[in-house]
């Protein structure tokens, strides 16, 4: 088991390290190899234009400063780890490095910028999600409260696609990752913005209101069927949960009241395409402080 932790010295990546510390038993059981990866952005000035300048000394200094900022949290780390430093663009190099070195899980922080800010300023976390071929754990800084080790309430968001059963596979194969006495819910949201079926379009409001509950029930059963069957196959108890409303808003509101972690899938869209076409995963990342385990599509 290879675990990659991108670091930049910020609070969010410190939370990612703290999350792994709370998963010490899982790290030991899975014989995980943890690597801290610092990808430093290239120096943009031309060295020849600023006189006597040693580029390597500059990079070494920045690397030392970054790890020094994390010295207090690294001092408390209970697992073994190695360090790796690369020069380039993090959103591109992190998933490339993960793919080249057969990484099984990326655990990283995310600041949760709005879609417009991400489009112009860039977002390392979204860039990694768009390219990663392995699951990505997104950890957000939400205060100094320590990460609880056990008893996590985990919600798996499903929409009837292959992501649901695949998420069940990931949960079953890495059950210890979620801690002792974890509970699981399979969640489907009847999106209020979805298009009505053709058979309801020409009907009146009262008739539509009468038939919608039965339609919602049918769609919920279809959306959760394969995922629930997978969990049953693995003999893992799950609770099906039905929500209504705008997809990401309803999901986030429910999760922050009832859960400790969300599991979702992503189609791996880039910043521009997800802004144009919409992305519930992207919206949830921006809206919640909960840890998110993102399952990528298969090649």
Secondary structure by P-SEA (a helix, b strand, c coil): cbbbbbbcccaaaaaaaaaaaaaaaaaaaacbbbbbbbbbccccccccccccccaaaaaaaaaaaaaaaaaaaaaaccccbbbbbbbcccccaaaaaaaaacccbbbbcccccccccccccccaaaaaaaccccbbbbbbbcccccccccbbbbbbbbcccaaaaaaaaaaaacccccccbbbbbbbbbcccccccccccccccaaaaaaaaaaaaaaaaaaacaaaaaaaaaacbbbbbbbbbccaaaaaaaaaaacccccccccccccaaaaaacccaaaaaaaccccbbbbbbbcc
